[in-house]
């Protein structure tokens, strides 16, 4: 009898200052000075996205784990991290 390896578990995202929910992904917002928190958020987002992708989830054109500095609008000055 072979042992089945346990599936990887989703990790919890670090605390964010704001968020936005879309159809296929969400976006969490962080203060740019919180560089370590942002790095952890990117790692967790990529980890969780891999689990979702292996389960057959389609992110469309979005890329969980990507980040960008918002330059205008409601989230100007914050770093956006795409999350599955």
Secondary structure as UniProt FT lines:
FT   STRAND          18..21
FT   STRAND          26..31
FT   TURN            32..33
FT   HELIX           35..54
FT   TURN            55..56
FT   TURN            60..61
FT   TURN            64..65
FT   STRAND          67..69
FT   TURN            74..77
FT   STRAND          78..83
//
